[in-house]
């Protein structure tokens, strides 16, 4: 619920109700400097290619963290008894998979564009 409530905090709005209706509009003072940008209050004209503010994403992270703890510690979340070995292997080797997938995807896309030109 906190993720839903804070998902538009970067634009100064809280709690989307409809397509363009919000529960509250935040005051402008948190958006006046770069110090508060990491919390979710970027100033006007702020630009970054990899910016993810703490609000609302921190609450979505916490949801996953505690859902994992419920499943792991108490087995309260049913999985249907279907082990997925591929996902376990990818999880154990996540850093090499992450480092290798980028050049692999780049090479695949480069090859597809070369094929498309001919």
Residue pairs with C-beta under 8 A, 6 or more apart in sequence:
2 56
2 59
3 56
3 57
3 59
3 60
3 63
4 15
4 16
4 56
5 14
5 15
5 23
5 56
6 14
6 40
6 55
6 56
6 59
7 16
7 56
8 14
8 16
8 22
9 26
9 40
9 41
9 53
9 55
9 56
10 40
10 41
10 42
10 53
12 25
12 26
12 28
12 31
13 22
13 24
13 25
13 26
14 22
14 23
14 24
14 25
14 26
15 22
15 23
15 24
16 22
17 23
26 41
30 36
30 39
30 41
31 41
31 42
31 43
31 44
32 43
33 43
34 42
34 43
34 46
37 43
37 46
37 51
37 53
38 53
38 54
39 53
39 54
39 55
40 53
40 54
40 55
40 56
41 53
42 51
42 53
67 77
70 76
70 77
71 77
71 79
90 97
